[in-house]
């Protein structure tokens, strides 16, 4: 297996492992807190990383599975991605802009796009005569990915904006450095999530090959970095937490006259 393809596969496995672990952790937390943010992020991460990506790895294997499994895999992946990215739209609206009419409209349009595209993908998986053609570009797949790009970009912008707000409050003792850092890491998750999907979107628009070595390289690098920042955001080692607090303390001292 060429090195770039191995990188893409390693990236996919890392995302599945980290995303599924974080998703389960947040859902377990939501079971106790009944909180909407942890429920939405946990469910979205679980659907995207523990359901859709493993199914995509199975249906995209060099040796395709039997036709019935191939159809079920594509249908399940399409629906899981639609629900997962719909959850991210809902989370970004409810957490960052709950009172903004434009945000409610953007989230509503995004969720409608995702669900419509996901259901169209299910119908396509069932109705297409040759199941081996399910991996070819489709209108429903393009809409699904385009909606994901929108919500990843929106999530990144809102997360970085909120991190900036929290950073200004830290010297006054009104914000926790680790919380501010977590919002920044969540923003970077959106940035690299956007990057990991960009090659497929560009391939749809240009008619290029989504499985080219360049595409695999971008997907591999973005996927690995996205998994790393997601891990630091929700499963931070003690050493990383100490580093963040020490960095914040040093910055505060540097601001003193």
C-alpha positions, 0 to 999 in steps of 0.5 A: 500500500502506498505511503499516502494511502496508508496515511489516509487509512491511519487517519480514518482509523484514528478519527474512528477511535478518538471520535467514538471514545469522545462521543461515548464519554459525552453521551455518558455525561449527558445521561447524568446532566441531561445537558443539550450541548453534551448530548448533541456533540456526543451523538454527532461524534458517535454517528460520524466516527463510530457509525458512518466512517466504519461503514464507509471503510467497509463499502470502500474496501478493495474487495467489495462486500456482498450486494446486500451488505454494500447497499446497507452500508451505503444507506447507513453511512448516508443516514448517519452522516446526515444526522451527525452533521445535523447535530453539529448545526443544532449545537452551533446554533443553540450554544453560540447564537441561540437568540439570533434569527439568522443563526436559527435560519441557517441551522434550519436550512442546513439541517433540512439539506442534510436530512434531505440528502441523507434520505436521498442517499438511502433511496439511491442505495436501495434503488440503484441497479448496480450497487458497485456504482454507489461509490460514484459521485452523486448529487445527494452526496455532494449536498451532504458534503457541502452542508458539512463544509458550511457547518464546519466553517461556521463552527470554527468561526464561532468557536474562535470568537468565543475563545477570544471573549473568554481570553479577555476574561481570564485576567479578571478571574472570570473564565477558566484557561482550560475552557477557553483552550477547549473552545479553540481546539473545537474551532480547530476541529472544525477547520481540519474537518473542513479540510478533510472534506474539501478534496471530495467537494472539489472533485464533485465541482471539477469532475476530478478524482476524489481518490487521487494521491493529493486528495488522500494526502490532504484527507490524511493530514487533516484527519490526523490533526483533527483527531489530535485536537479533538483528543486534547479538547475532550480527553486532555492529559494532565501534562497538557492541562498543566501546559495550558495553565502555565502558558496562561500564567506566563502571558498574564505576567508578561502583561503586568507593568 
